């Protein structure tokens, strides 16, 4: 059984309130949990002490038992230090995904096809420019019509 330390949403519509809970990873987000170890109210100011309240001793005990915090809870736990210790309850490092902004494989294939079509069109235009252009004979009928119109 894999344990997670995660947020369970409560509160009413447009008024979120979260409980920090220990739950089985297979349980629903707001469903069954083992223990509630804190609360998080995102509507409060970021510098408010009431915004995040987590029992650091319980969190540390569950981490020792193998519970893995989610990304958001790991951020919260990295700001909590136990009494008499200098290290935080959990060490959180910012994730690095260098491929995040890259398009998917199909999109890359489409870009490659467009580039191939553009180069083929450019080559065709270059070939047309190299080939001797057919000499156009001036239209003899247009010139007398213009002279007659000016008179």
Secondary structure by P-SEA (a helix, b strand, c coil): ccccbbbbbbccccbbbbbbccccccccccccccccccccccccccccccccccaaaaaaaaaaabbbbcaaaaaaaaacccccccccccccccccccccccccaaaaaaaaaaaaaaaaaaaaaaaaaacccccccccaaaaaaaaaaac
